[in-house]
Amino acid sequence: MRSDRMSAADRWPAQIKFIVGNEACERFSFYGMKSILAGYIAGEVARGGLGQDVDTATSIIHTFVFAVYFMPLFGAWLSDRVIGRYHTILYVSLFYCAGHGVLACSDMLTTVNAKLLCLYTGLSLIAFGSGGIKPCVSAFVGDQFKPEQSHLLQKAYGAFYWSINFGSFFSFLVVPWVKDHHGYGLAFGVPGILMGMATFIFWLGTKHYIRVPPTRETKTASFMKVFWHALTSGDRKPGQSFWDAARGRFSEREVDAAKSIGPILSIFLLIPPFWALFDQTNSTWVLQGQKMVSFRLFGLEVGAEQMQSANPALVMILVPLLTLVIYPMLGRYATPLRRMSFGLFLTASSYLIVAELQRQIEAGARLGVAWQALPYLVLTTAEVLVSTTGLEFAFTQAAPELKSTIMSFWLLTVAFGDLLVVAITKFLPGSGARAHSASVSTSRFLLYAALTFVVAILFSIVASRYRYRGEAAIRSN
């Protein structure tokens, strides 16, 4: 009997396959659309593009990504407080599908202004749909594991992240190919079909899922209610802490759950610069690659848009290598925050390499786009260390009733990272020959590298003072 319980605790829940399948298709749809976005906005009108300048294309893309990752606040509230994670994922996905449908209609329009309106409408719907489900899907994965299976979460999130990159790898190859041979309309339509498949796959697992009810059903107070009462309470006694003022109105569990968020947010506060650099692989790195020479691999021409597939391809190699080999070898030294600290230093290093490539391009050298594989390798290693680990850290450190909320805060770090890119692009526009194209320049890449090196040092200091909760506390010791 004991061996049966142990084997059950070591076995993954069967319903995980539906969530992983949904995530692979959804990521294909998102990254497939995103893979051609920079070329579409900055491309020549005669070739189906919108003819916008480099800085405009950068700003549009990163404003869109900001919206995608800001919307998790709404998705977390909807799932945690109102209808639960399952229904949020299912219903909000329909808006996601509609957004792809709008973008697919772009070829039916004849003027640039009409196509821009179509672009903004489609991206708004996708931002609402993608952002709305983001905090729910990753938390929904964790919901399927029982407390005695918590040791499986690291590998589960590794597999979850692997599925994300499995879908995005093929999207970076397929969607640009469709665009080159059939135009932007059909190229934007293919991701819509995959998003429809993602929604259907998720629905197939309906009867198997473990569903955590929203707090309106469990009558549990939200983080904001506890925080607001603690902040505005006028009856705080001498010697009481900030949170003690809320203990007279709320239960110990509710106060402790709210209290746990502060230390987690102190870690999240320094993550946005990572995303500011990482998300430029779909904007400034593509625009840099368009100035480089393409090459052929297994009969496929690899240009700037196809080079984006290097990231997910490397992730699919690095996730199992790090999760199954390197982390176990390092043991307790490979704590989540140590991994993330090292990842931030690697992130900054990758931009030193990109800056050097850009310096040679500006000097007149004709570099092959294959040279971008080197910074992709460094940045992708950093991504696995920061992003995959961040998902694990966010879930394990959050109280059960606030998991979607804390996931939304984690995703908010992406939003502010992309907002940072928009702000730098707007307030440092360049001048003379660099006017409206400073986003892709040696000095700009070096600026991002220097900023992230400073942040990596600060993160290491803050992380050294963090105290883990639950099983993570045991493993870190």
C-alpha positions in Angstrom: 0.0 0.0 0.0 2.8 2.4 0.9 4.6 1.7 -2.4 1.3 2.4 -4.3 1.1 5.8 -2.5 4.7 6.6 -3.3 4.3 5.7 -7.0 1.2 7.8 -7.2 3.1 10.7 -5.7 5.8 10.3 -8.3 3.4 10.1 -11.2 2.4 13.1 -13.2 -1.4 13.9 -13.4 -2.8 12.5 -16.7 -4.6 15.8 -17.5 -1.3 17.7 -17.8 -1.1 16.5 -21.4 -4.1 18.7 -22.3 -2.7 21.8 -20.8 0.8 21.2 -22.4 -0.9 20.6 -25.8 -3.0 23.7 -25.4 0.1 25.7 -24.5 2.2 24.4 -27.5 -0.6 25.5 -30.0 -1.2 28.8 -28.2 2.4 29.7 -28.3 2.6 28.7 -32.0 -0.2 31.2 -32.6 1.3 34.0 -30.6 4.9 33.7 -31.7 4.0 32.9 -35.3 2.1 36.2 -35.5 4.9 38.0 -33.6 7.6 36.5 -35.9 6.5 38.6 -38.9 5.3 41.7 -37.0 8.5 43.7 -37.2 8.9 43.0 -40.9 5.2 43.8 -41.5 5.3 47.2 -39.8 8.6 48.3 -41.1 8.4 46.6 -44.5 7.9 48.3 -47.9 4.3 49.1 -48.8 4.8 47.7 -52.2 5.6 44.3 -50.6 2.6 44.3 -48.3 4.2 46.1 -45.4 3.1 49.3 -43.6 6.2 51.4 -44.4 6.8 52.6 -40.9 10.3 53.6 -39.6 12.4 51.4 -37.3 11.7 53.3 -34.0 7.9 53.3 -34.8 8.0 49.5 -35.4 9.9 49.0 -32.1 7.5 51.1 -30.2 4.4 49.4 -31.6 5.7 45.9 -30.9 6.8 46.7 -27.3 3.6 48.6 -26.5 1.7 45.5 -27.7 3.8 43.2 -25.5 3.3 45.6 -22.6 -0.5 45.3 -23.1 -0.2 41.5 -23.3 1.6 41.3 -20.0 -0.4 44.0 -18.3 -3.7 42.2 -18.9 -2.8 39.3 -16.5 -4.0 41.7 -13.7 -7.5 41.4 -15.1 -7.1 37.7 -15.8 -5.9 37.0 -12.3 -8.8 39.0 -10.8 -11.3 37.3 -13.0 -10.0 33.8 -12.2 -9.2 34.2 -8.5 -12.2 36.2 -7.6 -15.0 35.5 -10.0 -15.1 32.4 -12.4 -12.0 30.4 -11.6 -9.0 29.5 -13.8 -10.7 26.9 -16.0 -13.5 29.2 -17.2 -11.2 32.2 -17.6 -8.9 30.2 -19.9 -11.8 28.8 -22.0 -13.8 32.0 -22.4 -11.1 34.6 -22.8 -9.4 32.4 -25.5 -12.3 33.2 -27.8 -11.2 36.9 -27.9 -7.7 35.6 -28.7 -9.0 33.7 -31.7 -11.0 36.8 -32.9 -7.8 39.0 -32.8 -6.0 36.6 -35.1 -9.1 36.7 -37.4 -8.9 40.5 -37.6 -5.2 40.4 -38.5 -5.9 37.8 -41.2 -8.2 40.3 -42.9 -5.4 42.8 -43.5 -4.9 41.9 -47.2 -8.5 42.8 -47.9 -7.7 46.4 -47.1 -6.0 48.7 -49.6 -4.7 51.8 -47.7 -2.0 52.0 -45.1 -4.2 53.8 -42.6 -6.9 51.1 -42.9 -4.3 48.4 -42.4 -2.9 50.2 -39.4 -6.4 50.3 -37.9 -6.8 46.6 -38.6 -3.4 46.0 -36.9 -4.3 48.0 -33.8 -7.7 46.2 -33.5 -6.3 42.8 -34.0 -3.4 43.4 -31.6 -5.8 44.8 -28.9 -7.9 41.6 -29.0 -4.9 39.4 -28.9 -3.5 41.3 -26.0 -6.8 41.0 -24.1 -7.0 37.2 -24.9 -3.3 36.3 -24.5 -2.8 38.4 -21.4 -6.1 37.4 -19.8 -5.2 33.7 -19.8 -1.5 34.0 -19.0 -1.6 34.0 -15.2 -4.2 31.2 -15.3 -2.5 28.6 -17.5 0.8 28.4 -15.6 -1.1 28.4 -12.2 -3.5 25.8 -13.6 -0.6 23.5 -14.2 0.3 23.7 -10.5 -3.3 23.1 -9.5 -3.2 19.6 -10.9 -0.5 18.5 -8.5 -1.3 17.4 -5.0 0.8 18.6 -2.0 2.7 15.3 -1.9 3.7 15.8 -5.6 5.3 19.3 -5.0 8.8 17.7 -5.8 7.6 17.2 -9.4 6.9 20.9 -10.0 10.4 21.8 -11.1 10.3 19.2 -13.9 6.6 20.0 -14.7 7.4 23.7 -15.3 10.4 22.6 -17.3 8.1 20.5 -19.5 5.6 23.3 -19.6 8.3 25.8 -20.8 9.6 23.1 -23.2 6.1 22.9 -24.8 6.0 26.7 -25.2 9.2 26.6 -27.2 8.2 23.5 -29.2 5.3 25.5 -30.5 7.2 28.7 -31.1 10.1 26.9 -32.8 7.9 25.7 -35.7 6.0 29.0 -35.8 9.2 30.9 -36.5 9.8 28.6 -39.5 6.3 28.1 -40.8 4.7 31.5 -40.6 7.5 33.5 -42.3 7.5 30.8 -45.1 3.7 31.3 -45.5 4.2 35.0 -45.6 7.0 34.8 -48.3 4.9 32.5 -50.5 1.3 33.6 -49.9 1.3 37.1 -48.3 0.6 38.5 -44.9 -3.2 37.8 -44.9 -2.7 34.0 -44.9 0.4 34.2 -42.7 -1.7 35.9 -40.0 -4.5 33.4 -40.5 -2.3 30.3 -39.7 -1.8 31.4 -36.1 -5.5 31.9 -35.8 -6.1 28.3 -36.8 -3.6 27.1 -34.2 -5.3 29.2 -31.5 -8.6 27.5 -32.3 -6.9 24.2 -31.9 -5.4 25.3 -28.6 -8.8 26.1 -27.3 -10.3 22.8 -28.4 -7.5 20.8 -26.9 -7.9 22.5 -23.6 -11.7 21.9 -23.7 -11.0 18.1 -24.2 -9.5 17.8 -20.8 -12.6 19.4 -19.0 -13.7 16.4 -17.0 -10.2 15.5 -15.8 -9.1 18.9 -14.3 -8.7 19.7 -10.7 -10.3 23.1 -10.3 -9.5 25.5 -7.4 -12.7 27.5 -6.7 -12.5 31.3 -6.9 -12.2 33.2 -3.6 -15.8 34.4 -3.8 -16.9 30.8 -3.3 -14.4 30.1 -0.5 -15.1 33.5 1.0 -11.4 34.2 1.3 -10.3 37.8 1.4 -8.3 39.1 -1.5 -4.8 40.5 -1.2 -6.0 44.1 -1.9 -8.7 43.9 0.8 -6.2 42.8 3.5 -3.5 45.3 2.3 -6.0 48.2 2.1 -7.3 47.5 5.6 -3.7 47.3 7.0 -2.8 50.5 5.2 -5.8 52.6 6.3 -6.4 51.1 9.7 -6.5 53.8 12.4 -6.5 51.5 15.4 -2.9 50.2 15.0 -1.5 49.7 18.5 2.1 50.7 19.5 4.6 47.9 18.6 2.3 46.3 16.0 3.7 45.6 12.5 2.0 46.8 9.3 0.1 43.5 8.9 -0.9 43.1 12.5 -3.5 45.8 12.1 -5.4 43.5 9.7 -5.5 40.5 12.1 -8.5 41.8 14.0 -10.7 41.6 10.8 -9.1 38.8 8.8 -8.0 35.3 9.6 -4.4 34.3 10.2 -4.3 32.5 6.9 -5.6 35.5 4.9 -3.1 37.9 6.5 -0.2 35.5 6.1 -1.1 35.0 2.5 -1.1 38.7 1.9 2.0 39.2 3.9 3.9 36.7 1.7 3.5 38.8 -1.4 5.8 41.7 -0.2 9.0 39.7 -0.2 8.2 38.1 -3.6 7.5 41.5 -5.1 11.0 42.7 -3.9 12.4 40.0 -6.1 10.1 40.8 -9.1 11.0 44.5 -8.9 14.4 43.9 -10.6 13.2 41.5 -13.3 11.8 44.0 -15.9 15.3 44.9 -17.4 15.7 41.2 -18.3 12.5 41.3 -20.4 13.4 44.6 -21.9 16.4 42.9 -23.4 14.9 39.5 -24.1 11.8 40.7 -26.0 14.0 42.6 -28.4 14.8 39.3 -30.1 11.4 39.9 -31.9 12.1 43.5 -32.7 15.5 45.1 -32.8 17.3 41.8 -33.4 15.1 41.1 -36.4 15.6 44.6 -37.7 19.4 44.1 -37.2 19.2 40.7 -39.0 17.6 42.3 -42.0 20.9 44.1 -42.6 22.8 40.8 -42.6 23.2 38.1 -45.2 20.8 35.1 -45.0 22.0 31.5 -45.4 20.5 28.1 -46.3 20.0 25.2 -43.9 18.6 21.9 -45.1 17.2 23.6 -48.1 15.5 26.4 -46.1 16.6 30.0 -46.5 17.2 31.4 -43.0 16.9 35.1 -42.7 16.2 37.5 -39.9 12.7 36.2 -39.2 13.7 32.6 -39.3 16.7 33.2 -37.0 14.1 33.7 -34.2 13.7 29.9 -34.2 17.2 29.6 -32.7 15.7 30.6 -29.3 13.1 27.9 -28.9 15.4 25.3 -30.5 18.0 26.1 -27.9 15.4 26.1 -25.1 14.3 22.6 -26.0 17.9 21.5 -25.5 18.8 23.5 -22.5 15.7 22.9 -20.4 16.2 19.1 -20.0 20.0 19.6 -19.8 19.8 22.0 -16.9 16.7 20.5 -15.2 17.7 16.9 -15.4 21.5 17.1 -15.3 23.0 20.4 -14.1 20.6 21.4 -11.3 20.7 18.0 -9.6 24.5 18.0 -9.8 24.7 21.4 -8.1 22.1 20.3 -5.5 21.2 23.0 -3.0 23.6 25.5 -4.6 21.2 25.8 -7.6 18.5 27.6 -5.6 16.0 29.5 -7.8 17.3 33.0 -6.9 21.0 32.0 -7.6 20.0 30.7 -11.0 18.1 33.9 -11.7 21.1 36.0 -10.6 23.5 34.2 -12.9 20.9 34.5 -15.7 20.8 38.3 -15.4 24.6 38.5 -15.8 24.4 36.4 -19.0 21.6 38.6 -20.3 23.8 41.6 -20.1 26.7 39.7 -21.7 24.5 38.8 -24.7 24.0 42.4 -25.5 27.8 43.1 -25.6 27.9 40.5 -28.4 25.0 42.1 -30.2 26.6 45.5 -29.9 29.8 44.2 -31.4 27.9 42.7 -34.4 26.1 46.1 -34.9 29.4 47.9 -34.7 30.8 45.8 -37.6 27.6 46.3 -39.6 27.8 50.1 -39.1 31.4 49.9 -40.3 30.3 48.4 -43.6 30.9 44.7 -42.9 28.6 42.2 -44.6 28.0 39.7 -41.8 26.0 36.6 -42.1 22.8 36.4 -40.0 24.2 33.1 -38.6 26.4 35.2 -36.4 23.3 36.0 -34.3 23.4 32.4 -33.1 26.1 33.3 -30.6 24.1 36.0 -28.7 21.0 33.8 -29.0 22.9 31.0 -27.2 23.9 33.3 -24.4 20.5 35.0 -24.0 18.6 31.7 -24.3 20.6 30.2 -21.5 19.8 33.3 -19.5 16.1 32.9 -20.3 16.0 29.4 -19.0 17.7 30.5 -15.8 15.5 33.5 -15.3 12.1 32.8 -16.9 11.7 29.1 -16.3 13.0 29.5 -12.7 10.7 32.5 -12.3 7.6 30.5 -13.0 8.7 27.9 -10.4 9.6 30.5 -7.9 6.3 32.4 -8.3 4.2 29.3 -7.9 6.0 27.8 -5.0 6.3 31.0 -3.0 2.6 32.1 -3.4 -0.2 31.2 -1.0 -2.6 28.7 -2.7 -5.5 31.2 -2.9 -3.2 33.9 -4.5 -1.3 31.9 -7.1 -3.0 33.5 -10.1 -2.5 36.9 -8.5 1.3 36.3 -7.9 1.6 34.9 -11.4 0.0 38.1 -12.8 2.7 40.1 -10.9 5.4 37.9 -12.4 3.9 38.6 -15.9 3.7 42.3 -15.0 7.5 42.3 -14.9 7.4 41.5 -18.7 5.0 44.4 -19.2 7.2 46.9 -17.5 10.3 45.5 -19.3 8.6 46.3 -22.6 7.4 49.7 -21.4 11.1 50.4 -20.6 12.0 49.8 -24.2 9.2 52.1 -25.4 10.3 54.8 -23.0 14.0 54.6 -24.0 13.0 54.6 -27.7 10.8 57.7 -27.3 13.1 59.7 -25.1 16.4 58.8 -26.8 15.3 59.0 -30.4 18.8 59.8 -31.9 19.6 62.6 -34.2 21.0 63.2 -37.7 21.6 59.9 -39.5 20.3 58.0 -36.4 17.0 59.8 -36.3 14.1 57.3 -36.0 16.6 54.4 -36.1 18.5 54.7 -32.9 16.8 51.5 -31.6 19.2 49.4 -33.7 22.6 51.0 -33.0 25.8 50.0 -31.1 25.3 52.7 -28.5 21.7 51.6 -27.7 22.7 47.9 -27.3 25.6 48.9 -25.0 23.2 51.0 -22.9 21.0 48.0 -22.3 24.0 45.9 -21.4 25.3 48.4 -18.9 21.8 48.8 -17.3 21.4 45.1 -16.9 24.8 44.5 -15.4 23.9 47.0 -12.7 20.5 45.4 -12.1 22.2 41.9 -11.9 24.4 43.1 -9.0 21.4 44.6 -7.2 19.4 41.5 -7.7 22.2 39.3 -6.2 22.2 41.5 -3.1 18.4 41.4 -2.7 18.2 37.7 -3.4 20.8 36.9 -0.7 18.4 38.3 1.9 15.3 36.4 0.7 13.8 33.7 2.9 12.0 30.8 1.1 8.6 29.4 2.1 7.5 25.8 2.3 9.4 23.0 0.5 11.7 25.6 -1.2 12.9 26.6 2.3 13.9 23.0 3.0 15.6 22.5 -0.3 17.6 25.7 0.0 19.0 24.6 3.4 
